[in-house]
């Protein structure tokens, strides 16, 4: 359904936007989206949050009086914005849960690959 290039572009957008932070205020999330080339207005973010909440998107949790957004919610917003910009809002909502599953799958695979390497220690000796 989605090729690896699309998934990689979404992962890159998430990384550029979110970096290593795990919580974003509304203002910092808008700045992060802008940094990733997914600029949107405050009112559009409100509409997106309402839509993602109504559609019960996997990993997206935001309540009316929350002070900000956790990492999983931010990842969902960035992925949604990427898809909305490239495919339209309807397609983005329709495919977002699948994308989130694919992102988790590739992230778990990457973590497993990193864990399967053997550590080798070497001792350097001076020549001469």
Contact map, one row per residue, 1 for C-alpha under 8 A:
11100000000000000000000000000000000000000000000000000000000000000000000000000000000000000000000000000000000000000000000000000000
11110110000000000000000000000000000000000000000000000000000000000000000000000000000000000000000000000000000000000000000000000000
11111110000000000000000000000000000000000000000000000000000000000000000000000000000000000000000000000000000000000000000000000000
01111111000000000000000000000000000000000000000000000000000000000000000000000000000000000000000000000000000000000000000000000000
00111111100000000000000000000000000000000000000000000000000000000000000000000000000000000000000000000000000000000000000000000000
01111111110000000000000000000000000000000000000000000000000000000000000000000000000000000000000000000000000000000000000000000000
01111111111000000000000000000000000000000000000000000000000000000000000000000000000000000000000000100110000000000000000000000000
00011111111100000000000000000000000000000000000000000000000000000000000000000000000000000000000000000000000000000000000000000000
00001111111110000000000000000000000000000000000000000000000000000000000000000000000000000000000000000000000000000000000000000000
00000111111111000000000000000000000000000000000000000000000000000000000000000110010000000000000000000000000000000000000000000000
00000011111111100000000000000000000000000000000000000000000000000000000000000000000000000000000000000010000000000000000000000000
00000001111111110000000000000000000000000000000000000000000000000000000000000000000000000000000000000000000000000000000000000000
00000000111111111000000000000000000100000000000000000000000000000000000000000110010000000000000000000000000000000000000000000000
00000000011111111110000000000000000100000000000000000000000000000000000000100110000000000000000000000000000000000000000000000000
00000000001111111111000000000000000000000000000000000000000000000000000000000000000000000000000000000000000000000000000000000000
00000000000111111110000000000001001100000000000000000000000000000000000000000000000000000000000000000000000000000000000000000000
00000000000011111110000000000001111100000000000000000000000000000000000000000100000000000000000000000000000000000000000000000000
00000000000001111111110000000001000000000000000000000000000000000000000001100000000000000000000000000000000000000000000000000000
00000000000001111111100000000000000000000000000000000000000000000000000000000000000000000000000000000000000000000000000000000000
00000000000000100111110000000000000000000000000000000000000000000000000000000000000000000000000000000000000000000000000000000000
00000000000000000111111100000000000000000000000000000000000000000000001000000000000000000000000000000000000000000000000000000000
00000000000000000101111100000000000000000000000000000000000000000000011000000000000000000000000000000000000000000000000000000000
00000000000000000000111110000000000000000000000000000000000000000001111000000000000000000000000000000000000000000000000000000000
00000000000000000000111111111000000000000000000000000000000000000001111001000000000000000000000000000000000000000000000000000000
00000000000000000000001111111000000000000000000000000000000000000011100000000000000000000000000000000000000000000000000000000000
00000000000000000000000111111100000000000000000000000000000000000011100000000000000000000000000000000000000000000000000000000000
00000000000000000000000111111110000000000000000000000000000000000000000000000000000000000000000000000000000000000000000000000000
00000000000000000000000111111111000000000000000000000000000000000000000000000000000000000000000000000000000000000000000000000000
00000000000000000000000111111111100000000000000000000000000000000000000001000000000000000000000000000000000000000000000000000000
00000000000000000000000001111111110000111100100000000000000000000000000000000000000000000000000000000000000000000000000000000000
00000000000000000000000000111111111000100000000000000000000000000000000000000000000000000000000000000000000000000000000000000000
00000000000000011100000000011111111100000000000000000000000000000000000000000000000000000000000000000000000000000000000000000000
00000000000000001000000000001111111111110000000000000000000000000000000000000100000000000000000000000000000000000000000000000000
00000000000000001000000000000111111111110000000000000000000000000000000000000000000000000000000000000000000000000000000000000000
00000000000000011000000000000011111111100000000000000000000000000000000000000000000000000000000000000000000000000000000000000000
00000000000011011000000000000001111111100000000000000000000000000000000000000000000000000000000000000000000000000000000000000000
00000000000000000000000000000000111111100000000000000000000000000000000000000000000000000000000000000000000000000000000000000000
00000000000000000000000000000000111111110000000000000000000000000000000000000100110010000000000000000000000000000000000000000000
00000000000000000000000000000110111111111000000000000000000000000000000000000000000000000000000000000000000000000000000000000000
00000000000000000000000000000100110001111101100000000000000000000000000000000000000000000000000000000000000000000000000000000000
00000000000000000000000000000100000000111111100000000000000000000000000000000000000000000000000000000000000000000000000000000000
00000000000000000000000000000100000000011111110000000000000000000000000000000000000000000000000000000000000000000000000000000000
00000000000000000000000000000000000000001111111000000000000000000000000000000000000000000000000000000000000000000000000000000000
00000000000000000000000000000000000000011111111100000000000000000000000000000000000000000000000000000000000000000000000000000000
00000000000000000000000000000100000000011111111110000000000000000000000000000000000000000000000000000000000000000000000000000000
00000000000000000000000000000000000000000111111111000000000000000000000000000000000000000000000000000000000000000000000000000000
00000000000000000000000000000000000000000011111111100000000000000000000000000000000000000000000000000000000000000000000000000000
00000000000000000000000000000000000000000001111111110000000000000000000000001000000000000000000000000000000000000000000000000000
00000000000000000000000000000000000000000000111111111000000001000000000000001000000000000000000000000000000000000000000000000000
00000000000000000000000000000000000000000000011111111100000000000000000000000000000000000000000000000000000000000000000000000000
00000000000000000000000000000000000000000000001111111110000000000000000000000000000000000000000000000000000000000000000000000000
00000000000000000000000000000000000000000000000111111111100100000000000000000000000000000000100000000000000000000000000000000000
00000000000000000000000000000000000000000000000011111111100111000000000000000000000000000000000000000000000000000000000000000000
00000000000000000000000000000000000000000000000001111111000000000000000000000000000000000000000000000000000000000000000000000000
00000000000000000000000000000000000000000000000000111111100000000000000000000000000000000000100000000000000000000000000000000000
00000000000000000000000000000000000000000000000000011111110100000000000000000000000000000000000000000000000000000000000000000000
00000000000000000000000000000000000000000000000000011011111100000000000000010000000000000000000110000000000000000000000000000000
00000000000000000000000000000000000000000000000000000001111100000000000000000000000000000000000010010000000000000000000000000000
00000000000000000000000000000000000000000000000000000000111110000000000110010000000000000000000000000000000000000000000000000000
00000000000000000000000000000000000000000000000000011001111111000000000111010000000000000000000000000000000000000000000000000000
00000000000000000000000000000000000000000000000000001000001111100000110010000000000000000000000000000000000000000000000000000000
00000000000000000000000000000000000000000000000010001000000111110100100010000000000000000000000000000000000000000000000000000000
00000000000000000000000000000000000000000000000000000000000011111100000000000000000000000000000000000000000000000000000000000000
00000000000000000000000000000000000000000000000000000000000001111100000000000000000000000000000000000000000000000000000000000000
00000000000000000000000000000000000000000000000000000000000000111110000000000000000000000000000000000000000000000000000000000000
00000000000000000000000000000000000000000000000000000000000001111111100000000000000000000000000000000000000000000000000000000000
00000000000000000000000011000000000000000000000000000000000000001111100000000000000000000000000000000000000000000000000000000000
00000000000000000000001111000000000000000000000000000000000000000111110000000000000000000000000000000000000000000000000000000000
00000000000000000000001111000000000000000000000000000000000011000111111011000000000000000000000000000000000000000000000000000000
00000000000000000000011100000000000000000000000000000000000010000001111111000000000000000000000000000000000000000000000000000000
00000000000000000000111100000000000000000000000000000000000000000000111111100000000000000000000000000000000000000000000000000000
00000000000000000000000000000000000000000000000000000000001100000000011111110000000000000000000000000000000000000000000000000000
00000000000000000000000000000000000000000000000000000000001111000000111111111000000000000000000000000000000000000000000000000000
00000000000000000100000100001000000000000000000000000000000100000000111111111100000000000000000000000000000000000000000000000000
00000000000001000100000000000000000000000000000000000000000000000000001111111110000000000000000000000000000000000000000000000000
00000000000000000000000000000000000000000000000000000000101100000000000111111111000000000000000100010000000000000000000000000000
00000000000000000000000000000000000000000000000110000000000000000000000011111111100000000000000000000000000000000000000000000000
00000000010011001000000000000000100001000000000000000000000000000000000001111111110000000000000000000000000000000000000000000000
00000000010011000000000000000000000000000000000000000000000000000000000000111111111000000000000100110000000000000000000000000000
00000000000000000000000000000000000000000000000000000000000000000000000000011111111100000001100100000000000000000000000000000000
00000000000000000000000000000000000001000000000000000000000000000000000000001111111110000001000000000000000000000000000000000000
00000000010010000000000000000000000001000000000000000000000000000000000000000111111111000000000000000000000000000000000000000000
00000000000000000000000000000000000000000000000000000000000000000000000000000011111111111011000000000000000000000000000000000000
00000000000000000000000000000000000000000000000000000000000000000000000000000001111111111111000000000000000000000000000000000000
00000000000000000000000000000000000001000000000000000000000000000000000000000000111111111000000000000000000000000000000000000000
00000000000000000000000000000000000000000000000000000000000000000000000000000000011111110000000000000000000000000000000000000000
00000000000000000000000000000000000000000000000000000000000000000000000000000000001111111011000000000000000000000000000000000000
00000000000000000000000000000000000000000000000000000000000000000000000000000000001111111111000000000000000000000000000000000000
00000000000000000000000000000000000000000000000000000000000000000000000000000000001110111111100000000000000000000000000000000000
00000000000000000000000000000000000000000000000000000000000000000000000000000000000100011111110000000000000000000000000000000000
00000000000000000000000000000000000000000000000000000000000000000000000000000000001100111111111000000000000000000000000000000000
00000000000000000000000000000000000000000000000000000000000000000000000000000001101100111111111100000000000000000000000000000000
00000000000000000000000000000000000000000000000000010010000000000000000000000001000000001111111110000000000000000000000000000000
00000000000000000000000000000000000000000000000000000000000000000000000000000000000000000111111110000000000000000000000000000000
00000000000000000000000000000000000000000000000000000000000000000000000000000000000000000011111111100000000000000000000000000000
00000000000000000000000000000000000000000000000000000000100000000000000000010011000000000001111111110000000000000000000000000000
00000000000000000000000000000000000000000000000000000000110000000000000000000000000000000000111111111000000000000000000000000000
00000000000000000000000000000000000000000000000000000000000000000000000000000000000000000000001111111100000000000000000000000000
00000010000000000000000000000000000000000000000000000000000000000000000000000010000000000000001111111110000000000000000000000000
00000000000000000000000000000000000000000000000000000000010000000000000000010010000000000000000111111111000000000000000000000000
00000000000000000000000000000000000000000000000000000000000000000000000000000000000000000000000011111111100000000000000000000000
00000010000000000000000000000000000000000000000000000000000000000000000000000000000000000000000001111111110000000000000000000000
00000010001000000000000000000000000000000000000000000000000000000000000000000000000000000000000000111111111000000000000000000000
00000000000000000000000000000000000000000000000000000000000000000000000000000000000000000000000000011111111100000000000000000000
00000000000000000000000000000000000000000000000000000000000000000000000000000000000000000000000000001111111110000000000000000000
00000000000000000000000000000000000000000000000000000000000000000000000000000000000000000000000000000111111111000000000000000000
00000000000000000000000000000000000000000000000000000000000000000000000000000000000000000000000000000011111111100000000000000000
00000000000000000000000000000000000000000000000000000000000000000000000000000000000000000000000000000001111111110000000000000000
00000000000000000000000000000000000000000000000000000000000000000000000000000000000000000000000000000000111111111000000000000000
00000000000000000000000000000000000000000000000000000000000000000000000000000000000000000000000000000000011111111100000000000000
00000000000000000000000000000000000000000000000000000000000000000000000000000000000000000000000000000000001111111110000000000000
00000000000000000000000000000000000000000000000000000000000000000000000000000000000000000000000000000000000111111111000000000000
00000000000000000000000000000000000000000000000000000000000000000000000000000000000000000000000000000000000011111111100000000000
00000000000000000000000000000000000000000000000000000000000000000000000000000000000000000000000000000000000001111111100000000000
00000000000000000000000000000000000000000000000000000000000000000000000000000000000000000000000000000000000000111111100000000000
00000000000000000000000000000000000000000000000000000000000000000000000000000000000000000000000000000000000000011111110000000000
00000000000000000000000000000000000000000000000000000000000000000000000000000000000000000000000000000000000000001111111000000000
00000000000000000000000000000000000000000000000000000000000000000000000000000000000000000000000000000000000000000001111100000000
00000000000000000000000000000000000000000000000000000000000000000000000000000000000000000000000000000000000000000000111110000000
00000000000000000000000000000000000000000000000000000000000000000000000000000000000000000000000000000000000000000000011111000000
00000000000000000000000000000000000000000000000000000000000000000000000000000000000000000000000000000000000000000000001111100000
00000000000000000000000000000000000000000000000000000000000000000000000000000000000000000000000000000000000000000000000111110000
00000000000000000000000000000000000000000000000000000000000000000000000000000000000000000000000000000000000000000000000011111000
00000000000000000000000000000000000000000000000000000000000000000000000000000000000000000000000000000000000000000000000001111100
00000000000000000000000000000000000000000000000000000000000000000000000000000000000000000000000000000000000000000000000000111110
00000000000000000000000000000000000000000000000000000000000000000000000000000000000000000000000000000000000000000000000000011111
00000000000000000000000000000000000000000000000000000000000000000000000000000000000000000000000000000000000000000000000000001111
00000000000000000000000000000000000000000000000000000000000000000000000000000000000000000000000000000000000000000000000000000111
